[in-house]
Amino acid sequence: MAIIVMTGGTSGIGQVAARGLGTRATLLLGARHPDRARLPALELDLAQLDSVRRFAAEVETRLGSRSIDALVLNAGLSRADVDARTRDGFELTFAVNHLAHYLLARLLAPRLAPGGRVVVTTSGTHDPDERTLVPPPRHARARLLADPALDPALDGDPRAAAGHAYAASKLCNILTVRALRARGLSALAYDPGPTPGTGLARARTPLLRALWWLLGTPLGRLAPRFNSVIRAGEALRDAALGEPAPPRDGYYLRLRRGRLEWATPSRLARDDDARDALWRDSAALVGMAD
């Protein structure tokens, strides 16, 4: 039976995916509160790099001589500001959405089976051409994202700054996928598209939270541009299982109006210099060689 290691499988699309994967594979799920998870889980707090290291070590122990068939990096958060810092001193959105997953991929990539894959959940907010409600990223410079106070272009409006931080973290996800591929690994970025009903709006205003929840109910079917949590989760499940098989050089899979398509990410996501700088600077932040 295949072995899948996953983050972000306790709610939203991740929970749907994890339930499906649990019937077809051995699932090693990381969760901040494993005792509250509906599926067996190991402790993992993505806001603490030491917790990421402990989780990776526990996965290694559980694996024994076996290999990982898929590493699914799905967890993520969105905040209303960029004020929160992790114990390591990094801005919370960047740390959870990118840096912790970067570290986990670095630690567990050597245990991938031949033909094994890394799947990272990203977002169309990384691309200015998508014209989402979230302001697009200006850059993927790790040191400025880790400490926004150093960024001379930081937006003075907290919510706008938070939007930039979220979109930038999703840009980092795609650049990391490209960096892994450049190192000979099979990796893809999965974009579930606009999916109301998930927890991403928990930091928004009460009105926006209510609207996001409402669109996640059957009433949301009246707005066909949105995807359901079930459909988005099933697509993530299938991506983890290698379905559909990517075309040659395909690495960005997105869900739009309930249909999967292989697409081209933003210009900045295709920038090799940005890719290499992010890899190098992220390595320095987590204390690894690049």
ZADO-1210 file (C-alpha; in nm, 4 decimals, padded with zeros to 6 digits):
<atoms>
<atom x="00.0000" y="00.0000" z="00.0000" code="MET" pos="1"/>
<atom x="00.1235" y="00.3485" z="-00.0863" code="ALA" pos="2"/>
<atom x="00.2510" y="00.5738" z="00.1923" code="ILE" pos="3"/>
<atom x="00.1420" y="00.9386" z="00.1931" code="ILE" pos="4"/>
<atom x="00.2637" y="01.2084" z="00.4324" code="VAL" pos="5"/>
<atom x="00.0309" y="01.5070" z="00.4559" code="MET" pos="6"/>
<atom x="-00.0192" y="01.8417" z="00.6278" code="THR" pos="7"/>
<atom x="-00.3464" y="02.0287" z="00.6457" code="GLY" pos="8"/>
<atom x="-00.5732" y="01.7254" z="00.6526" code="GLY" pos="9"/>
<atom x="-00.7978" y="01.8096" z="00.9466" code="THR" pos="10"/>
<atom x="-01.0382" y="02.0595" z="00.7877" code="SER" pos="11"/>
<atom x="-01.1616" y="02.1948" z="00.4555" code="GLY" pos="12"/>
<atom x="-01.0387" y="02.0448" z="00.1319" code="ILE" pos="13"/>
<atom x="-00.7555" y="01.8722" z="00.3150" code="GLY" pos="14"/>
<atom x="-00.9950" y="01.6751" z="00.5310" code="GLN" pos="15"/>
<atom x="-01.1844" y="01.5576" z="00.2229" code="VAL" pos="16"/>
<atom x="-00.8581" y="01.4561" z="00.0582" code="ALA" pos="17"/>
<atom x="-00.7270" y="01.2829" z="00.3718" code="ALA" pos="18"/>
<atom x="-01.0424" y="01.0762" z="00.4120" code="ARG" pos="19"/>
<atom x="-01.0121" y="00.9578" z="00.0541" code="GLY" pos="20"/>
<atom x="-00.6423" y="00.8875" z="00.0829" code="LEU" pos="21"/>
<atom x="-00.6890" y="00.6980" z="00.4074" code="GLY" pos="22"/>
<atom x="-00.8910" y="00.4298" z="00.2252" code="THR" pos="23"/>
<atom x="-00.6289" y="00.3817" z="-00.0467" code="ARG" pos="24"/>
<atom x="-00.2959" y="00.4406" z="00.1265" code="ALA" pos="25"/>
<atom x="-00.1174" y="00.4470" z="00.4592" code="THR" pos="26"/>
<atom x="-00.1577" y="00.8082" z="00.5673" code="LEU" pos="27"/>
<atom x="00.0869" y="00.9822" z="00.8006" code="LEU" pos="28"/>
<atom x="-00.0953" y="01.3024" z="00.8852" code="LEU" pos="29"/>
<atom x="00.0544" y="01.5956" z="01.0723" code="GLY" pos="30"/>
<atom x="-00.1766" y="01.8059" z="01.2894" code="ALA" pos="31"/>
<atom x="-00.1325" y="02.0801" z="01.5465" code="ARG" pos="32"/>
<atom x="-00.3782" y="01.9081" z="01.7787" code="HIS" pos="33"/>
<atom x="-00.3674" y="01.5380" z="01.6881" code="PRO" pos="34"/>
<atom x="-00.6044" y="01.4501" z="01.9734" code="ASP" pos="35"/>
<atom x="-00.8749" y="01.6591" z="01.8048" code="ARG" pos="36"/>
<atom x="-00.8216" y="01.5201" z="01.4556" code="ALA" pos="37"/>
<atom x="-01.0843" y="01.2910" z="01.3087" code="ARG" pos="38"/>
<atom x="-00.8100" y="01.0749" z="01.1586" code="LEU" pos="39"/>
<atom x="-00.5007" y="00.9318" z="01.3318" code="PRO" pos="40"/>
<atom x="-00.2361" y="01.2048" z="01.3313" code="ALA" pos="41"/>
<atom x="00.1111" y="01.2939" z="01.4526" code="LEU" pos="42"/>
<atom x="00.1851" y="01.6233" z="01.6254" code="GLU" pos="43"/>
<atom x="00.2989" y="01.8996" z="01.3913" code="LEU" pos="44"/>
<atom x="00.2942" y="02.2739" z="01.4531" code="ASP" pos="45"/>
<atom x="00.3998" y="02.4478" z="01.1323" code="LEU" pos="46"/>
<atom x="00.4585" y="02.7701" z="01.3265" code="ALA" pos="47"/>
<atom x="00.7573" y="02.6050" z="01.4978" code="GLN" pos="48"/>
<atom x="01.0497" y="02.4802" z="01.2913" code="LEU" pos="49"/>
<atom x="01.1588" y="02.2479" z="01.5729" code="ASP" pos="50"/>
<atom x="00.8149" y="02.0852" z="01.5557" code="SER" pos="51"/>
<atom x="00.8637" y="02.0340" z="01.1812" code="VAL" pos="52"/>
<atom x="01.1960" y="01.8644" z="01.2521" code="ARG" pos="53"/>
<atom x="01.0413" y="01.6418" z="01.5205" code="ARG" pos="54"/>
<atom x="00.7565" y="01.5461" z="01.2874" code="PHE" pos="55"/>
<atom x="01.0016" y="01.4565" z="01.0098" code="ALA" pos="56"/>
<atom x="01.2027" y="01.2438" z="01.2534" code="ALA" pos="57"/>
<atom x="00.8859" y="01.0635" z="01.3695" code="GLU" pos="58"/>
<atom x="00.7872" y="00.9983" z="01.0069" code="VAL" pos="59"/>
<atom x="01.1331" y="00.8515" z="00.9472" code="GLU" pos="60"/>
<atom x="01.0844" y="00.6202" z="01.2447" code="THR" pos="61"/>
<atom x="00.7390" y="00.5108" z="01.1265" code="ARG" pos="62"/>
<atom x="00.8690" y="00.4468" z="00.7751" code="LEU" pos="63"/>
<atom x="01.1422" y="00.2067" z="00.8724" code="GLY" pos="64"/>
<atom x="01.2819" y="00.0801" z="00.5419" code="SER" pos="65"/>
<atom x="00.9794" y="00.1943" z="00.3417" code="ARG" pos="66"/>
<atom x="00.9576" y="00.5011" z="00.1190" code="SER" pos="67"/>
<atom x="00.7117" y="00.7882" z="00.0753" code="ILE" pos="68"/>
<atom x="00.4941" y="00.7767" z="-00.2343" code="ASP" pos="69"/>
<atom x="00.3534" y="01.1276" z="-00.1949" code="ALA" pos="70"/>
<atom x="00.4320" y="01.4239" z="00.0274" code="LEU" pos="71"/>
<atom x="00.1241" y="01.6482" z="00.0330" code="VAL" pos="72"/>
<atom x="00.1903" y="01.9968" z="00.1696" code="LEU" pos="73"/>
<atom x="-00.1585" y="02.1402" z="00.1965" code="ASN" pos="74"/>
<atom x="-00.1830" y="02.3343" z="00.5252" code="ALA" pos="75"/>
<atom x="-00.2164" y="02.7104" z="00.5062" code="GLY" pos="76"/>
<atom x="-00.3557" y="03.0181" z="00.6745" code="LEU" pos="77"/>
<atom x="-00.4596" y="03.3727" z="00.5926" code="SER" pos="78"/>
<atom x="-00.4460" y="03.6589" z="00.8420" code="ARG" pos="79"/>
<atom x="-00.5799" y="04.0127" z="00.8700" code="ALA" pos="80"/>
<atom x="-00.2350" y="04.1629" z="00.9339" code="ASP" pos="81"/>
<atom x="00.1367" y="04.0812" z="00.9254" code="VAL" pos="82"/>
<atom x="00.2039" y="04.1473" z="01.2938" code="ASP" pos="83"/>
<atom x="00.2182" y="03.7915" z="01.4288" code="ALA" pos="84"/>
<atom x="00.5571" y="03.6222" z="01.4621" code="ARG" pos="85"/>
<atom x="00.6506" y="03.2605" z="01.5211" code="THR" pos="86"/>
<atom x="00.8845" y="03.1468" z="01.7979" code="ARG" pos="87"/>
<atom x="01.1594" y="03.1571" z="01.5369" code="ASP" pos="88"/>
<atom x="01.0805" y="03.5248" z="01.4734" code="GLY" pos="89"/>
<atom x="00.9220" y="03.4912" z="01.1276" code="PHE" pos="90"/>
<atom x="00.5977" y="03.6458" z="01.0016" code="GLU" pos="91"/>
<atom x="00.3307" y="03.3824" z="01.0612" code="LEU" pos="92"/>
<atom x="00.1730" y="03.3528" z="00.7145" code="THR" pos="93"/>
<atom x="00.5087" y="03.3196" z="00.5410" code="PHE" pos="94"/>
<atom x="00.6357" y="03.0764" z="00.8049" code="ALA" pos="95"/>
<atom x="00.3364" y="02.8414" z="00.7903" code="VAL" pos="96"/>
<atom x="00.2476" y="02.8597" z="00.4217" code="ASN" pos="97"/>
<atom x="00.6012" y="02.8451" z="00.2855" code="HIS" pos="98"/>
<atom x="00.8954" y="02.8121" z="00.5210" code="LEU" pos="99"/>
<atom x="00.7754" y="02.5140" z="00.7273" code="ALA" pos="100"/>
<atom x="00.6767" y="02.3269" z="00.4130" code="HIS" pos="101"/>
<atom x="01.0075" y="02.4106" z="00.2495" code="TYR" pos="102"/>
<atom x="01.1865" y="02.2602" z="00.5493" code="LEU" pos="103"/>
<atom x="00.9645" y="01.9528" z="00.5543" code="LEU" pos="104"/>
<atom x="01.0234" y="01.8930" z="00.1833" code="ALA" pos="105"/>
<atom x="01.3985" y="01.9259" z="00.2331" code="ARG" pos="106"/>
<atom x="01.3949" y="01.6804" z="00.5246" code="LEU" pos="107"/>
<atom x="01.1734" y="01.4152" z="00.3659" code="LEU" pos="108"/>
<atom x="01.2626" y="01.4400" z="-00.0035" code="ALA" pos="109"/>
<atom x="01.5416" y="01.1801" z="00.0373" code="PRO" pos="110"/>
<atom x="01.2746" y="00.9286" z="00.1472" code="ARG" pos="111"/>
<atom x="01.0600" y="00.9666" z="-00.1636" code="LEU" pos="112"/>
<atom x="01.0102" y="00.6430" z="-00.3544" code="ALA" pos="113"/>
<atom x="01.1123" y="00.6222" z="-00.7214" code="PRO" pos="114"/>
<atom x="00.8246" y="00.7932" z="-00.8969" code="GLY" pos="115"/>
<atom x="00.7116" y="00.9535" z="-00.5711" code="GLY" pos="116"/>
<atom x="00.5821" y="01.3096" z="-00.5817" code="ARG" pos="117"/>
<atom x="00.5519" y="01.6292" z="-00.3821" code="VAL" pos="118"/>
<atom x="00.2182" y="01.8113" z="-00.4062" code="VAL" pos="119"/>
<atom x="00.1995" y="02.1676" z="-00.2724" code="VAL" pos="120"/>
<atom x="-00.1300" y="02.3559" z="-00.2470" code="THR" pos="121"/>
<atom x="-00.1010" y="02.7032" z="-00.3938" code="THR" pos="122"/>
<atom x="-00.3533" y="02.9671" z="-00.5041" code="SER" pos="123"/>
<atom x="-00.4481" y="03.1761" z="-00.8048" code="GLY" pos="124"/>
<atom x="-00.3828" y="03.4804" z="-00.5862" code="THR" pos="125"/>
<atom x="-00.0161" y="03.4439" z="-00.6862" code="HIS" pos="126"/>
<atom x="-00.1033" y="03.5636" z="-01.0380" code="ASP" pos="127"/>
<atom x="-00.1989" y="03.9289" z="-01.1071" code="PRO" pos="128"/>
<atom x="-00.3794" y="03.8173" z="-01.4239" code="ASP" pos="129"/>
<atom x="-00.6299" y="03.6229" z="-01.2132" code="GLU" pos="130"/>
<atom x="-00.7602" y="03.9547" z="-01.0715" code="ARG" pos="131"/>
<atom x="-00.8631" y="03.8006" z="-00.7399" code="THR" pos="132"/>
<atom x="-00.9895" y="03.9995" z="-00.4427" code="LEU" pos="133"/>
<atom x="-00.6485" y="03.9487" z="-00.2795" code="VAL" pos="134"/>
<atom x="-00.3768" y="04.1951" z="-00.3893" code="PRO" pos="135"/>
<atom x="-00.1103" y="04.0123" z="-00.5921" code="PRO" pos="136"/>
<atom x="00.2440" y="03.9612" z="-00.4628" code="PRO" pos="137"/>
<atom x="00.5156" y="04.2135" z="-00.5387" code="ARG" pos="138"/>
<atom x="00.8036" y="03.9714" z="-00.4885" code="HIS" pos="139"/>
<atom x="00.9145" y="03.6433" z="-00.3310" code="ALA" pos="140"/>
<atom x="01.2119" y="03.7750" z="-00.1349" code="ARG" pos="141"/>
<atom x="01.2309" y="03.5448" z="00.1647" code="ALA" pos="142"/>
<atom x="01.4043" y="03.7781" z="00.4077" code="ARG" pos="143"/>
<atom x="01.1522" y="04.0578" z="00.3518" code="LEU" pos="144"/>
<atom x="00.8584" y="03.8190" z="00.3756" code="LEU" pos="145"/>
<atom x="01.0022" y="03.6707" z="00.6950" code="ALA" pos="146"/>
<atom x="01.0248" y="04.0205" z="00.8464" code="ASP" pos="147"/>
<atom x="00.7907" y="04.2615" z="00.6645" code="PRO" pos="148"/>
<atom x="00.9199" y="04.5534" z="00.8743" code="ALA" pos="149"/>
<atom x="01.2324" y="04.5401" z="00.6576" code="LEU" pos="150"/>
<atom x="01.0328" y="04.5826" z="00.3363" code="ASP" pos="151"/>
<atom x="01.0373" y="04.9480" z="00.2241" code="PRO" pos="152"/>
<atom x="00.7319" y="04.8797" z="00.0056" code="ALA" pos="153"/>
<atom x="00.5207" y="04.7338" z="00.2881" code="LEU" pos="154"/>
<atom x="00.1602" y="04.8479" z="00.2535" code="ASP" pos="155"/>
<atom x="00.0480" y="05.0740" z="00.5376" code="GLY" pos="156"/>
<atom x="-00.2990" y="04.9206" z="00.5437" code="ASP" pos="157"/>
<atom x="-00.2862" y="04.6032" z="00.7587" code="PRO" pos="158"/>
<atom x="-00.5357" y="04.4076" z="00.5496" code="ARG" pos="159"/>
<atom x="-00.3648" y="04.4985" z="00.2231" code="ALA" pos="160"/>
<atom x="-00.0299" y="04.3986" z="00.3721" code="ALA" pos="161"/>
<atom x="-00.1835" y="04.0699" z="00.4860" code="ALA" pos="162"/>
<atom x="-00.3220" y="04.0080" z="00.1386" code="GLY" pos="163"/>
<atom x="00.0194" y="04.0656" z="-00.0158" code="HIS" pos="164"/>
<atom x="00.1736" y="03.8273" z="00.2398" code="ALA" pos="165"/>
<atom x="-00.0745" y="03.5514" z="00.1602" code="TYR" pos="166"/>
<atom x="-00.0372" y="03.5881" z="-00.2168" code="ALA" pos="167"/>
<atom x="00.3419" y="03.6006" z="-00.1844" code="ALA" pos="168"/>
<atom x="00.3430" y="03.2792" z="00.0210" code="SER" pos="169"/>
<atom x="00.1466" y="03.1107" z="-00.2565" code="LYS" pos="170"/>
<atom x="00.3950" y="03.2403" z="-00.5118" code="LEU" pos="171"/>
<atom x="00.6677" y="03.0872" z="-00.2937" code="CYS" pos="172"/>
<atom x="00.4860" y="02.7533" z="-00.3114" code="ASN" pos="173"/>
<atom x="00.5093" y="02.7429" z="-00.6894" code="ILE" pos="174"/>
<atom x="00.8704" y="02.8586" z="-00.6926" code="LEU" pos="175"/>
<atom x="00.9520" y="02.5815" z="-00.4444" code="THR" pos="176"/>
<atom x="00.7846" y="02.3254" z="-00.6689" code="VAL" pos="177"/>
<atom x="00.9959" y="02.4490" z="-00.9581" code="ARG" pos="178"/>
<atom x="01.3105" y="02.4337" z="-00.7435" code="ALA" pos="179"/>
<atom x="01.2353" y="02.0741" z="-00.6443" code="LEU" pos="180"/>
<atom x="01.1824" y="01.9828" z="-01.0078" code="ARG" pos="181"/>
<atom x="01.5120" y="02.1482" z="-01.0980" code="ALA" pos="182"/>
<atom x="01.6710" y="01.9068" z="-00.8497" code="ARG" pos="183"/>
<atom x="01.5238" y="01.6039" z="-01.0230" code="GLY" pos="184"/>
<atom x="01.2153" y="01.5476" z="-00.8076" code="LEU" pos="185"/>
<atom x="00.8584" y="01.5020" z="-00.9258" code="SER" pos="186"/>
<atom x="00.6594" y="01.7949" z="-00.7868" code="ALA" pos="187"/>
<atom x="00.3453" y="01.9866" z="-00.8735" code="LEU" pos="188"/>
<atom x="00.1519" y="02.2849" z="-00.7444" code="ALA" pos="189"/>
<atom x="-00.2211" y="02.2375" z="-00.6984" code="TYR" pos="190"/>
<atom x="-00.4512" y="02.5410" z="-00.7071" code="ASP" pos="191"/>
<atom x="-00.8025" y="02.4596" z="-00.5781" code="PRO" pos="192"/>
<atom x="-00.9384" y="02.7895" z="-00.7081" code="GLY" pos="193"/>
<atom x="-01.1974" y="02.9923" z="-00.5176" code="PRO" pos="194"/>
<atom x="-01.3473" y="02.7445" z="-00.2701" code="THR" pos="195"/>
<atom x="-01.5892" y="02.9010" z="-00.0196" code="PRO" pos="196"/>
<atom x="-01.6602" y="02.7190" z="00.3028" code="GLY" pos="197"/>
<atom x="-01.2966" y="02.6610" z="00.3995" code="THR" pos="198"/>
<atom x="-01.1327" y="02.8229" z="00.7024" code="GLY" pos="199"/>
<atom x="-00.9286" y="03.0754" z="00.5061" code="LEU" pos="200"/>
<atom x="-01.1724" y="03.3572" z="00.5821" code="ALA" pos="201"/>
<atom x="-01.1556" y="03.3148" z="00.9598" code="ARG" pos="202"/>
<atom x="-00.9422" y="03.6283" z="00.9954" code="ALA" pos="203"/>
<atom x="-01.1759" y="03.8442" z="00.7870" code="ARG" pos="204"/>
<atom x="-01.4629" y="04.0669" z="00.8956" code="THR" pos="205"/>
<atom x="-01.7798" y="03.9003" z="01.0294" code="PRO" pos="206"/>
<atom x="-01.9645" y="03.9961" z="00.7104" code="LEU" pos="207"/>
<atom x="-01.7015" y="03.8398" z="00.4839" code="LEU" pos="208"/>
<atom x="-01.6844" y="03.5295" z="00.7030" code="ARG" pos="209"/>
<atom x="-02.0619" y="03.4905" z="00.6814" code="ALA" pos="210"/>
<atom x="-02.0595" y="03.5385" z="00.3042" code="LEU" pos="211"/>
<atom x="-01.7711" y="03.2912" z="00.2633" code="TRP" pos="212"/>
<atom x="-01.9620" y="03.0356" z="00.4712" code="TRP" pos="213"/>
<atom x="-02.2860" y="03.0943" z="00.2812" code="LEU" pos="214"/>
<atom x="-02.1168" y="03.0449" z="-00.0549" code="LEU" pos="215"/>
<atom x="-01.9843" y="02.7156" z="00.0757" code="GLY" pos="216"/>
<atom x="-02.3391" y="02.5819" z="00.1227" code="THR" pos="217"/>
<atom x="-02.5519" y="02.4445" z="-00.1641" code="PRO" pos="218"/>
<atom x="-02.6514" y="02.8047" z="-00.2341" code="LEU" pos="219"/>
<atom x="-02.3002" y="02.8531" z="-00.3688" code="GLY" pos="220"/>
<atom x="-02.3905" y="02.6400" z="-00.6684" code="ARG" pos="221"/>
<atom x="-02.5740" y="02.9431" z="-00.8000" code="LEU" pos="222"/>
<atom x="-02.2301" y="03.1010" z="-00.8521" code="ALA" pos="223"/>
<atom x="-02.0564" y="02.8546" z="-01.0888" code="PRO" pos="224"/>
<atom x="-01.7175" y="03.0275" z="-01.0664" code="ARG" pos="225"/>
<atom x="-01.6743" y="02.8795" z="-00.7189" code="PHE" pos="226"/>
<atom x="-01.5641" y="02.5231" z="-00.6479" code="ASN" pos="227"/>
<atom x="-01.7144" y="02.3077" z="-00.3758" code="SER" pos="228"/>
<atom x="-01.5019" y="02.1886" z="-00.0853" code="VAL" pos="229"/>
<atom x="-01.5807" y="01.8290" z="-00.1834" code="ILE" pos="230"/>
<atom x="-01.4688" y="01.8725" z="-00.5449" code="ARG" pos="231"/>
<atom x="-01.1534" y="02.0623" z="-00.4469" code="ALA" pos="232"/>
<atom x="-01.0662" y="01.7983" z="-00.1874" code="GLY" pos="233"/>
<atom x="-01.1219" y="01.5123" z="-00.4291" code="GLU" pos="234"/>
<atom x="-00.8958" y="01.6822" z="-00.6809" code="ALA" pos="235"/>
<atom x="-00.6231" y="01.7140" z="-00.4178" code="LEU" pos="236"/>
<atom x="-00.6656" y="01.3462" z="-00.3324" code="ARG" pos="237"/>
<atom x="-00.6265" y="01.2504" z="-00.6968" code="ASP" pos="238"/>
<atom x="-00.3202" y="01.4723" z="-00.7404" code="ALA" pos="239"/>
<atom x="-00.1577" y="01.2955" z="-00.4452" code="ALA" pos="240"/>
<atom x="-00.2270" y="00.9634" z="-00.6156" code="LEU" pos="241"/>
<atom x="-00.0785" y="01.0858" z="-00.9439" code="GLY" pos="242"/>
<atom x="-00.4085" y="01.1389" z="-01.1224" code="GLU" pos="243"/>
<atom x="-00.4222" y="01.2925" z="-01.3729" code="PRO" pos="244"/>
<atom x="-00.0713" y="01.2231" z="-01.4938" code="ALA" pos="245"/>
<atom x="00.0961" y="01.5547" z="-01.5780" code="PRO" pos="246"/>
<atom x="00.1899" y="01.6357" z="-01.9368" code="PRO" pos="247"/>
<atom x="00.5556" y="01.6807" z="-02.0134" code="ARG" pos="248"/>
<atom x="00.6822" y="01.9804" z="-01.8147" code="ASP" pos="249"/>
<atom x="00.3413" y="02.0201" z="-01.6481" code="GLY" pos="250"/>
<atom x="00.3613" y="02.1271" z="-01.2847" code="TYR" pos="251"/>
<atom x="00.0709" y="02.3681" z="-01.2212" code="TYR" pos="252"/>
<atom x="-00.2684" y="02.2012" z="-01.1858" code="LEU" pos="253"/>
<atom x="-00.5677" y="02.4204" z="-01.1152" code="ARG" pos="254"/>
<atom x="-00.9373" y="02.3680" z="-01.0555" code="LEU" pos="255"/>
<atom x="-01.1715" y="02.6102" z="-01.2292" code="ARG" pos="256"/>
<atom x="-01.5503" y="02.5757" z="-01.2300" code="ARG" pos="257"/>
<atom x="-01.5113" y="02.2197" z="-01.1081" code="GLY" pos="258"/>
<atom x="-01.2772" y="02.1145" z="-01.3882" code="ARG" pos="259"/>
<atom x="-00.9056" y="02.0407" z="-01.3629" code="LEU" pos="260"/>
<atom x="-00.6638" y="02.1939" z="-01.6090" code="GLU" pos="261"/>
<atom x="-00.2884" y="02.2132" z="-01.6511" code="TRP" pos="262"/>
<atom x="-00.1950" y="02.5786" z="-01.6741" code="ALA" pos="263"/>
<atom x="00.0962" y="02.8198" z="-01.6815" code="THR" pos="264"/>
<atom x="00.1577" y="03.0137" z="-01.3587" code="PRO" pos="265"/>
<atom x="00.2430" y="03.3838" z="-01.3405" code="SER" pos="266"/>
<atom x="00.5490" y="03.5422" z="-01.4984" code="ARG" pos="267"/>
<atom x="00.7155" y="03.5863" z="-01.1603" code="LEU" pos="268"/>
<atom x="00.6468" y="03.2218" z="-01.0724" code="ALA" pos="269"/>
<atom x="00.8447" y="03.1271" z="-01.3851" code="ARG" pos="270"/>
<atom x="01.1419" y="03.3482" z="-01.2976" code="ASP" pos="271"/>
<atom x="01.4484" y="03.1287" z="-01.2460" code="ASP" pos="272"/>
<atom x="01.6376" y="03.3957" z="-01.0540" code="ASP" pos="273"/>
<atom x="01.3457" y="03.4343" z="-00.8111" code="ALA" pos="274"/>
<atom x="01.3253" y="03.0554" z="-00.7788" code="ARG" pos="275"/>
<atom x="01.6938" y="03.0170" z="-00.6981" code="ASP" pos="276"/>
<atom x="01.7056" y="03.3135" z="-00.4595" code="ALA" pos="277"/>
<atom x="01.4036" y="03.1855" z="-00.2674" code="LEU" pos="278"/>
<atom x="01.5594" y="02.8409" z="-00.2310" code="TRP" pos="279"/>
<atom x="01.8904" y="02.9829" z="-00.1154" code="ARG" pos="280"/>
<atom x="01.7445" y="03.2347" z="00.1292" code="ASP" pos="281"/>
<atom x="01.4910" y="02.9873" z="00.2692" code="SER" pos="282"/>
<atom x="01.7743" y="02.7442" z="00.3347" code="ALA" pos="283"/>
<atom x="01.9573" y="03.0118" z="00.5320" code="ALA" pos="284"/>
<atom x="01.6451" y="03.0929" z="00.7351" code="LEU" pos="285"/>
<atom x="01.5950" y="02.7301" z="00.8409" code="VAL" pos="286"/>
<atom x="01.9660" y="02.6690" z="00.8983" code="GLY" pos="287"/>
<atom x="02.0390" y="02.4382" z="00.6059" code="MET" pos="288"/>
<atom x="02.2877" y="02.4414" z="00.3217" code="ALA" pos="289"/>
<atom x="02.1344" y="02.5324" z="-00.0110" code="ASP" pos="290"/>
</atoms>
